[in-house]
Amino acid sequence: MSKRFEDVFEEAVDRGLSIVGNIAKEVVLHLMSEFYGVKKGCMGSDPCRVHDALVRILGDGAKFAEKSIVSALCELIGLEPVAIKGKGFLEIIEEARRIYEEKINPSI
């Protein structure tokens, strides 16, 4: 595991948004970039903006997209979903970041 968490999170967003289909995913990513300033390469540095953009674009559907993103993130970093059960999207991302960074830098 040598990737930065930000890169892993961005990959999880890409995988997670596939739940809406590839064309719709590209539309969502385009809208996130153009209207909400959430651009590829910068998503991982501000998960709050990702969340806000998803809610504005997908409405109630953002919950399903976020659940899919979390699932992809857990798979990518080897995190058991039970470790984050009952938490909100942003709490999960911060917890996943902490766990991931401990895995790649055990001395921190």
Protein Blocks (a to p, Z undefined) as FASTA:
>chain_A
ZZdfklmmmmmmmmmmmmnojklmmmmmmmmmmmnopaghilmmmmmlmmmmmmmmnmmm
lmmmmmmmmmmmmmmnopafklmgoiafklmmmmmmmmmmmmmmmmZZ
